[in-house]
Amino acid sequence: MTQVKLDKSLAEDLLTSKMRLLQQYINEILERWSETSSKEFLEKARKGVHENAEEDAIELRQILVDYTKLQEILNKL
């Protein structure tokens, strides 16, 4: 893995910017399905309450994974 030296404040800025963008994507998906919770949306999609939500559910799961990874990196700075 390649390592790059980066000013801590710049790294924090980049991470939080990306996290804000991911949060916007999350909100867009939840708004599309009139939901307020990712967990509830994923559960309803899994149970078939929201028909045709499979694609959004897959995308949301990946966004949540990415968000968690960025949060972990940010916490380690």
Secondary structure as UniProt FT lines:
FT   HELIX           8..32
FT   TURN            33..34
FT   HELIX           38..47
FT   TURN            51..52
FT   HELIX           54..76
//
